[in-house]
Amino acid sequence: MFGKLKNLFSSSGIAVAAPVSGTVVPLSEVPDPTFAQGILGPGAAVQPSEGRIVAPANGTVDMMFDTGHAVSMTTAEGAELLIHVGIDTVNLKGEHYTAKCKSGDTVRKGDTLIEFDLNAIKAAGYEVVTPIIVCNPDVFASVKTEGAGGIQAGDTLLTLEKK
């Protein structure tokens, strides 16, 4: 037991939680080359099983997109994250999305950031897979996906190792 506690406190890893419950999808399998090829940065994706995005860590909302389909934030540890609900969903012009925070808000892990109608978005013909991207990977030695298969919002999805 003490060994596990020691590892917990001596680790340089920063945990980034899943912002939504669902199934973990490797970024390379996201049906959008900008995400799949890591152009915006490394990360992972979740195929949502519910219509609620929560803060994956304590931090500050940098930008809540007007359409409510995406949010960027900086964690208290300095990770710049982008959470993008769905593929090409900007074309919905905000329909089926409700922002629950605004740019500049301080958030705590688990706070609701976005609510969305999962079934309506699918019915409109859009993929709802949700990439979680680390936009400043140069600050970290590595970005490792921890989750696989089913995951609950709040469970560790990514571990970032400090340089």
Accessible surface in RSA format (square Angstrom, percent):
REM  Atomic radii and reference values for relative SASA: ProtOr
REM  Chains: A
REM  Algorithm: Lee & Richards
REM  Probe-radius: 1.40
REM  Slices: 20
REM RES _ NUM      All-atoms   Total-Side   Main-Chain    Non-polar    All polar
REM                ABS   REL    ABS   REL    ABS   REL    ABS   REL    ABS   REL
RES MET A   1   171.84  89.0 124.63  82.5  47.21 112.4  93.26  79.3  78.58 104.1
RES PHE A   2   162.54  81.3 157.68  97.7   4.87  12.7 158.03  95.8   4.52  12.9
RES GLY A   3    45.21  55.7   0.00   N/A  45.21  55.7  38.09 104.5   7.12  15.9
RES LYS A   4   166.00  81.0 157.80  96.8   8.20  19.5 102.68  92.4  63.32  67.4
RES LEU A   5    71.03  39.6  70.60  50.5   0.43   1.1  71.03  49.9   0.00   0.0
RES LYS A   6   146.66  71.5 137.45  84.3   9.22  21.9  89.19  80.3  57.47  61.2
RES ASN A   7   100.21  69.1  96.68  93.4   3.53   8.5  25.53  61.5  74.68  72.2
RES LEU A   8   121.94  67.9 102.64  73.4  19.29  48.5 108.61  76.3  13.32  35.9
RES PHE A   9   161.22  80.7 131.98  81.7  29.25  76.1 134.77  81.7  26.45  75.7
RES SER A  10    80.71  68.2  44.88  59.9  35.84  82.6  41.76  88.9  38.95  54.6
RES SER A  11    64.62  54.6  35.91  47.9  28.71  66.1  32.48  69.2  32.14  45.0
RES SER A  12    53.64  45.3  43.14  57.6  10.51  24.2  35.85  76.3  17.79  24.9
RES GLY A  13    26.80  33.0   0.00   N/A  26.80  33.0   2.56   7.0  24.24  54.3
RES ILE A  14     9.30   5.3   5.44   4.1   3.86   9.3   9.30   6.7   0.00   0.0
RES ALA A  15    59.92  55.1  42.28  65.3  17.63  40.1  42.28  59.5  17.63  46.7
RES VAL A  16     0.08   0.1   0.08   0.1   0.00   0.0   0.08   0.1   0.00   0.0
RES ALA A  17     3.31   3.0   1.66   2.6   1.65   3.8   1.82   2.6   1.48   3.9
RES ALA A  18     0.06   0.1   0.00   0.0   0.06   0.1   0.00   0.0   0.06   0.2
RES PRO A  19     0.00   0.0   0.00   0.0   0.00   0.0   0.00   0.0   0.00   0.0
RES VAL A  20     0.00   0.0   0.00   0.0   0.00   0.0   0.00   0.0   0.00   0.0
RES SER A  21    11.10   9.4  11.10  14.8   0.00   0.0   5.87  12.5   5.23   7.3
RES GLY A  22     9.66  11.9   0.00   N/A   9.66  11.9   5.22  14.3   4.43   9.9
RES THR A  23    68.23  48.5  68.23  69.2   0.00   0.0  37.56  50.5  30.67  46.4
RES VAL A  24    16.69  11.0   5.25   4.8  11.44  27.6   5.25   4.6  11.44  31.0
RES VAL A  25    24.85  16.4  24.28  22.0   0.57   1.4  24.85  21.6   0.00   0.0
RES PRO A  26    68.96  50.3  61.62  56.2   7.34  26.7  68.96  56.9   0.00   0.0
RES LEU A  27    17.68   9.8  14.22  10.2   3.46   8.7  14.22  10.0   3.46   9.3
RES SER A  28    83.41  70.5  60.57  80.8  22.85  52.6  42.58  90.7  40.83  57.2
RES GLU A  29   117.52  67.5  92.06  69.6  25.46  60.6  37.10  71.8  80.42  65.7
RES VAL A  30     4.64   3.1   0.00   0.0   4.64  11.2   0.07   0.1   4.57  12.4
RES PRO A  31    77.36  56.4  45.35  41.3  32.00 116.3  60.62  50.0  16.74 104.0
RES ASP A  32    24.53  17.2  22.04  21.9   2.48   5.9   2.29   5.4  22.24  22.2
RES PRO A  33    84.96  61.9  81.48  74.3   3.49  12.7  84.41  69.7   0.55   3.4
RES THR A  34    51.79  36.8  51.68  52.4   0.11   0.3  21.27  28.6  30.52  46.1
RES PHE A  35    10.55   5.3   9.88   6.1   0.66   1.7  10.54   6.4   0.01   0.0
RES ALA A  36    28.75  26.4  14.41  22.2  14.34  32.6  14.41  20.3  14.34  38.0
RES GLN A  37   130.14  72.8  95.28  69.6  34.86  83.0  40.71  86.6  89.43  67.8
RES GLY A  38    30.06  37.1   0.00   N/A  30.06  37.1  13.12  36.0  16.94  37.9
RES ILE A  39   116.10  66.1  83.91  62.5  32.19  77.6  91.05  65.6  25.05  68.0
RES LEU A  40    73.97  41.2  61.06  43.7  12.91  32.4  65.19  45.8   8.78  23.6
RES GLY A  41     6.76   8.3   0.00   N/A   6.76   8.3   6.47  17.8   0.30   0.7
RES PRO A  42    47.25  34.4  40.66  37.1   6.59  24.0  46.80  38.6   0.45   2.8
RES GLY A  43    13.22  16.3   0.00   N/A  13.22  16.3   0.04   0.1  13.19  29.5
RES ALA A  44     0.37   0.3   0.34   0.5   0.04   0.1   0.37   0.5   0.00   0.0
RES ALA A  45     0.00   0.0   0.00   0.0   0.00   0.0   0.00   0.0   0.00   0.0
RES VAL A  46     0.00   0.0   0.00   0.0   0.00   0.0   0.00   0.0   0.00   0.0
RES GLN A  47    61.84  34.6  59.54  43.5   2.30   5.5  34.68  73.8  27.16  20.6
RES PRO A  48     6.56   4.8   0.00   0.0   6.56  23.8   0.00   0.0   6.56  40.8
RES SER A  49    80.81  68.3  48.33  64.5  32.48  74.8  43.07  91.7  37.74  52.9
RES GLU A  50    58.49  33.6  52.24  39.5   6.25  14.9  26.30  50.9  32.18  26.3
RES GLY A  51    22.17  27.3   0.00   N/A  22.17  27.3   5.76  15.8  16.41  36.8
RES ARG A  52    93.79  39.4  93.79  47.8   0.00   0.0  26.82  36.7  66.97  40.6
RES ILE A  53     0.00   0.0   0.00   0.0   0.00   0.0   0.00   0.0   0.00   0.0
RES VAL A  54     5.14   3.4   5.14   4.7   0.00   0.0   5.14   4.5   0.00   0.0
RES ALA A  55     0.74   0.7   0.00   0.0   0.74   1.7   0.00   0.0   0.74   2.0
RES PRO A  56     1.02   0.7   0.00   0.0   1.02   3.7   0.03   0.0   0.99   6.2
RES ALA A  57     8.45   7.8   6.61  10.2   1.84   4.2   8.45  11.9   0.00   0.0
RES ASN A  58    52.89  36.5  49.23  47.6   3.66   8.8  10.43  25.1  42.46  41.0
RES GLY A  59     9.51  11.7   0.00   N/A   9.51  11.7   7.86  21.6   1.65   3.7
RES THR A  60    55.11  39.2  55.10  55.9   0.01   0.0  29.91  40.2  25.20  38.1
RES VAL A  61     0.94   0.6   0.00   0.0   0.94   2.3   0.00   0.0   0.94   2.6
RES ASP A  62    72.68  50.9  48.54  48.3  24.14  57.1  26.83  63.1  45.86  45.7
RES MET A  63    94.11  48.7  94.11  62.3   0.00   0.0  63.95  54.4  30.15  39.9
RES MET A  64    19.58  10.1   9.31   6.2  10.27  24.4   9.31   7.9  10.27  13.6
RES PHE A  65    56.12  28.1  54.84  34.0   1.28   3.3  55.04  33.4   1.08   3.1
RES ASP A  66   155.05 108.6 113.38 112.8  41.67  98.5  40.97  96.4 114.08 113.8
RES THR A  67    28.39  20.2  25.24  25.6   3.15   7.5  26.69  35.9   1.70   2.6
RES GLY A  68     2.84   3.5   0.00   N/A   2.84   3.5   2.83   7.8   0.01   0.0
RES HIS A  69     6.45   3.5   6.45   4.5   0.00   0.0   2.11   2.2   4.34   5.1
RES ALA A  70     0.00   0.0   0.00   0.0   0.00   0.0   0.00   0.0   0.00   0.0
RES VAL A  71     0.32   0.2   0.03   0.0   0.28   0.7   0.03   0.0   0.28   0.8
RES SER A  72    24.20  20.5  24.20  32.3   0.00   0.0  18.70  39.8   5.50   7.7
RES MET A  73     0.39   0.2   0.29   0.2   0.11   0.3   0.29   0.2   0.11   0.1
RES THR A  74    40.49  28.8  38.69  39.2   1.80   4.3  31.72  42.6   8.76  13.2
RES THR A  75     4.51   3.2   0.17   0.2   4.34  10.3   0.20   0.3   4.32   6.5
RES ALA A  76    80.75  74.2  38.15  58.9  42.60  96.9  49.24  69.3  31.51  83.5
RES GLU A  77    93.21  53.5  65.21  49.3  27.99  66.7  31.72  61.4  61.49  50.2
RES GLY A  78    29.87  36.8   0.00   N/A  29.87  36.8  24.67  67.7   5.20  11.6
RES ALA A  79     0.00   0.0   0.00   0.0   0.00   0.0   0.00   0.0   0.00   0.0
RES GLU A  80    75.86  43.6  75.86  57.4   0.00   0.0  12.01  23.2  63.84  52.1
RES LEU A  81     1.49   0.8   0.00   0.0   1.49   3.7   0.02   0.0   1.47   4.0
RES LEU A  82    20.15  11.2  20.15  14.4   0.00   0.0  20.15  14.1   0.00   0.0
RES ILE A  83     0.19   0.1   0.19   0.1   0.00   0.0   0.19   0.1   0.00   0.0
RES HIS A  84    25.95  14.2  25.95  18.0   0.00   0.0  12.39  12.8  13.56  15.8
RES VAL A  85     0.00   0.0   0.00   0.0   0.00   0.0   0.00   0.0   0.00   0.0
RES GLY A  86     0.00   0.0   0.00   N/A   0.00   0.0   0.00   0.0   0.00   0.0
RES ILE A  87    12.94   7.4  10.30   7.7   2.63   6.3  10.47   7.5   2.47   6.7
RES ASP A  88    79.92  56.0  73.75  73.4   6.17  14.6  11.95  28.1  67.97  67.8
RES THR A  89     0.12   0.1   0.00   0.0   0.12   0.3   0.00   0.0   0.12   0.2
RES VAL A  90    75.53  49.7  72.85  66.0   2.68   6.5  72.85  63.3   2.68   7.3
RES ASN A  91    88.29  60.9  70.99  68.6  17.30  41.7  17.25  41.5  71.05  68.7
RES LEU A  92    20.40  11.4  12.20   8.7   8.20  20.6  15.36  10.8   5.04  13.6
RES LYS A  93   174.74  85.2 148.71  91.2  26.03  62.0 100.29  90.3  74.46  79.3
RES GLY A  94    19.22  23.7   0.00   N/A  19.22  23.7  11.49  31.5   7.73  17.3
RES GLU A  95   105.62  60.6  94.90  71.8  10.72  25.5  36.22  70.1  69.39  56.7
RES HIS A  96    54.95  30.0  33.97  23.6  20.98  53.7  30.61  31.6  24.33  28.3
RES TYR A  97    19.73   9.2   0.20   0.1  19.53  50.8   0.43   0.3  19.30  23.8
RES THR A  98    70.22  49.9  66.72  67.6   3.51   8.4  38.21  51.3  32.01  48.4
RES ALA A  99    45.78  42.1  22.05  34.0  23.73  54.0  22.05  31.1  23.73  62.9
RES LYS A 100   102.25  49.9  70.74  43.4  31.51  75.0  29.97  27.0  72.28  77.0
RES CYS A 101    17.51  13.2   3.42   3.8  14.09  33.1  10.40  26.4   7.11   7.7
RES LYS A 102   139.75  68.2 138.72  85.1   1.03   2.5 102.58  92.3  37.17  39.6
RES SER A 103    61.59  52.0  42.64  56.9  18.95  43.7  32.07  68.3  29.52  41.4
RES GLY A 104    55.03  67.9   0.00   N/A  55.03  67.9  32.24  88.5  22.79  51.0
RES ASP A 105    36.62  25.6  31.68  31.5   4.93  11.7  12.63  29.7  23.99  23.9
RES THR A 106   113.19  80.5  86.26  87.5  26.92  64.2  59.48  79.9  53.71  81.2
RES VAL A 107     7.87   5.2   6.73   6.1   1.13   2.7   6.82   5.9   1.05   2.9
RES ARG A 108   153.92  64.6 153.92  78.5   0.00   0.0  57.16  78.1  96.76  58.6
RES LYS A 109   111.48  54.4  89.90  55.2  21.58  51.4  48.07  43.3  63.40  67.5
RES GLY A 110    39.08  48.2   0.00   N/A  39.08  48.2  25.70  70.5  13.38  30.0
RES ASP A 111    58.07  40.7  51.90  51.7   6.16  14.6  17.98  42.3  40.09  40.0
RES THR A 112    38.70  27.5  25.42  25.8  13.28  31.6  13.45  18.1  25.25  38.2
RES LEU A 113     0.03   0.0   0.03   0.0   0.00   0.0   0.03   0.0   0.00   0.0
RES ILE A 114     0.00   0.0   0.00   0.0   0.00   0.0   0.00   0.0   0.00   0.0
RES GLU A 115    69.65  40.0  68.87  52.1   0.78   1.8  16.71  32.3  52.94  43.2
RES PHE A 116    14.68   7.3   0.00   0.0  14.68  38.2   4.95   3.0   9.73  27.8
RES ASP A 117    73.07  51.2  64.84  64.5   8.23  19.5  23.90  56.3  49.17  49.0
RES LEU A 118    24.03  13.4  21.05  15.1   2.98   7.5  21.05  14.8   2.98   8.0
RES ASN A 119   110.71  76.3 105.87 102.3   4.84  11.6  29.79  71.7  80.91  78.2
RES ALA A 120    23.71  21.8  14.73  22.7   8.97  20.4  21.17  29.8   2.54   6.7
RES ILE A 121     0.00   0.0   0.00   0.0   0.00   0.0   0.00   0.0   0.00   0.0
RES LYS A 122   101.53  49.5  87.07  53.4  14.46  34.4  46.81  42.1  54.72  58.3
RES ALA A 123    92.87  85.4  49.25  76.0  43.62  99.2  62.45  87.9  30.41  80.6
RES ALA A 124    50.33  46.3  15.71  24.2  34.63  78.8  29.21  41.1  21.12  55.9
RES GLY A 125    68.62  84.6   0.00   N/A  68.62  84.6  35.03  96.1  33.59  75.2
RES TYR A 126    51.90  24.2  43.74  24.9   8.16  21.2  23.78  17.9  28.12  34.7
RES GLU A 127    90.64  52.0  83.13  62.9   7.50  17.9  26.38  51.0  64.25  52.5
RES VAL A 128     1.62   1.1   0.88   0.8   0.74   1.8   0.88   0.8   0.74   2.0
RES VAL A 129     3.68   2.4   3.68   3.3   0.00   0.0   3.68   3.2   0.00   0.0
RES THR A 130     0.00   0.0   0.00   0.0   0.00   0.0   0.00   0.0   0.00   0.0
RES PRO A 131     0.00   0.0   0.00   0.0   0.00   0.0   0.00   0.0   0.00   0.0
RES ILE A 132     0.00   0.0   0.00   0.0   0.00   0.0   0.00   0.0   0.00   0.0
RES ILE A 133     0.55   0.3   0.55   0.4   0.00   0.0   0.55   0.4   0.00   0.0
RES VAL A 134     0.00   0.0   0.00   0.0   0.00   0.0   0.00   0.0   0.00   0.0
RES CYS A 135    56.16  42.5  33.25  37.1  22.91  53.8  17.48  44.3  38.68  41.7
RES ASN A 136    15.66  10.8  14.37  13.9   1.29   3.1  11.12  26.8   4.55   4.4
RES PRO A 137    48.20  35.1  43.05  39.2   5.16  18.7  43.32  35.8   4.88  30.3
RES ASP A 138   104.05  72.9  88.96  88.5  15.09  35.7  47.76 112.4  56.28  56.1
RES VAL A 139    76.88  50.6  65.74  59.5  11.15  26.9  71.56  62.2   5.33  14.4
RES PHE A 140    10.02   5.0   2.42   1.5   7.61  19.8   2.42   1.5   7.61  21.8
RES ALA A 141    68.99  63.4  34.36  53.0  34.63  78.8  38.84  54.7  30.15  79.9
RES SER A 142    49.49  41.8  41.31  55.1   8.18  18.9  42.53  90.6   6.97   9.8
RES VAL A 143    36.46  24.0   6.37   5.8  30.09  72.5   6.37   5.5  30.09  81.6
RES LYS A 144   123.96  60.5 119.80  73.5   4.15   9.9  75.13  67.6  48.83  52.0
RES THR A 145    59.21  42.1  37.56  38.1  21.65  51.6  24.25  32.6  34.96  52.9
RES GLU A 146    72.85  41.8  43.10  32.6  29.74  70.8  13.11  25.4  59.74  48.8
RES GLY A 147    13.53  16.7   0.00   N/A  13.53  16.7   8.00  21.9   5.53  12.4
RES ALA A 148    84.86  78.0  62.40  96.3  22.46  51.1  63.76  89.8  21.11  55.9
RES GLY A 149    39.14  48.3   0.00   N/A  39.14  48.3  31.83  87.4   7.30  16.4
RES GLY A 150    65.54  80.8   0.00   N/A  65.54  80.8  29.80  81.8  35.74  80.0
RES ILE A 151    10.49   6.0   5.49   4.1   5.00  12.0   8.96   6.5   1.52   4.1
RES GLN A 152   113.36  63.4 113.36  82.8   0.00   0.0  42.96  91.4  70.40  53.4
RES ALA A 153    30.03  27.6   8.84  13.6  21.20  48.2   9.18  12.9  20.85  55.2
RES GLY A 154    28.76  35.5   0.00   N/A  28.76  35.5  18.44  50.6  10.32  23.1
RES ASP A 155    68.56  48.0  63.62  63.3   4.94  11.7  18.70  44.0  49.86  49.7
RES THR A 156    57.14  40.6  45.57  46.2  11.57  27.6  20.50  27.5  36.64  55.4
RES LEU A 157     0.00   0.0   0.00   0.0   0.00   0.0   0.00   0.0   0.00   0.0
RES LEU A 158     0.29   0.2   0.29   0.2   0.00   0.0   0.29   0.2   0.00   0.0
RES THR A 159    24.39  17.3  24.39  24.7   0.00   0.0  17.48  23.5   6.90  10.4
RES LEU A 160     0.00   0.0   0.00   0.0   0.00   0.0   0.00   0.0   0.00   0.0
RES GLU A 161    56.67  32.5  56.67  42.9   0.00   0.0  27.11  52.4  29.55  24.1
RES LYS A 162   112.69  55.0 101.11  62.0  11.58  27.6  46.83  42.2  65.86  70.2
RES LYS A 163   168.48  82.2 104.17  63.9  64.30 153.1  94.44  85.0  74.04  78.9
END  Absolute sums over single chains surface
CHAIN  1 A     7929.7       5990.6       1939.1       4308.1       3621.6
END  Absolute sums over all chains
TOTAL          7929.7       5990.6       1939.1       4308.1       3621.6
